Amino acid sequence: MFNENPIPARLKAARKKAKITQKELGVKIGMEESSASGRMNHYEKGRHMPDIGTLRRMAQELNVPLNYFFCDDDLSAELACAIAKLSPQQQSKLLEDLTKQSG
């Protein structure tokens, strides 16, 4: 998967997990109802790439961190989501613990 852009697959997985249609997601992030489904389909198929602002709105609507879309593998994606749910203090503690283990 390293040679492929991970955004289309991550977008589709997050949308399906959220149990919403392409059209619903498009409308929720501000797309016109008439074009939302088609545009989202193009993003999920990799025909077009959303700009960073659109990607941020999708992340917020799908309750995933922005970096989730850039993860090359499922484990990294799950870690990104789990870490994003931690408080800033918990994130700092985790980083400190990980740094100690690798150092």
N, C-alpha and C positions, 0 to 999 in steps of 0.2 A: 504494500500500500504506500510505500515511501515515494514512489514516482507519481502517485495520483494526488490530486487536490482532495484533502479530507472533508472540505466544507459540505459538498452535496450529501454525502452519506451521513455525516453528523447531523445536518439539518433535518433530514428525513427521519432519522432515529429519534431525535428530540421531539419532533412534531408528533410522531406516532405514540411516543411515550406520554405526551400531553393529551393524547386522544382528541386532536382537532384536525380538521381538514386543511388542505392547502389554502382553500379560499378563506376559511375562518382565520387562519394565521395572517394571511395577507391583509385582510380587512382590519384585524386587530392592530397591525403595525402601521396602518394608515394608507393602504393601497385602495384604489377604486374597486368597488365590488365587482364591476364588469371584467376587470383584468387581473384580479388578485390570484385566482386559481392558475391561470396560465403563466403568470410571472413566477409564482412559487414553484410550479412544475419545472420551469426552465432552470431555476436555482438548484432544485433537487437533482435534476438530470445533468447539471454541470454545463449547460449550454451558455448560461450567463452567470456572472458572479455578483452577489450583492455588494454594494459599497459598505464601508465600515459603519456608517450611521445606520443603515438598514440591518446589518448584522447585529449591531448593539440592540436595536429594538427587538429583533427576533430572540436574542439571548434573554432579554428581560421578559418577554412574553412567554418563553418556553422554560423559564426558571433555570437557566444554565449560565455559567460564566462565559464571557466572550472567548476566552482561550479554549474552551471546550471544542469549538469549531475547528481549531487548528491542530488538535491531537491526532497523531499518526496511528495510534492503536487504541483499542477499547479500554485497556487498563489505565492508560494515561488520561483518557476521557473521564473514566469513573473517578479517578483520583482528583482531577480538576473540579468535578462537581462536589465531591466530598469535602475538599479543602475550602471551597467557596461557601459552604454551609457553616463553617466554623466561625466563631467570633474572631476579631482581630487579635485578641490576646491568645486564643487557642492556636491561631495560625502562627504567631510568633513562637509559642512554646513548641509546636511541631517542628518548625524550622530549626530551632535551637537543638532539639533532640536529634533530628536528622543530621545536622552538622556535626554533632558530637560523635554519632555513629560512624560517619564517613571520615572523620578526621583522625 
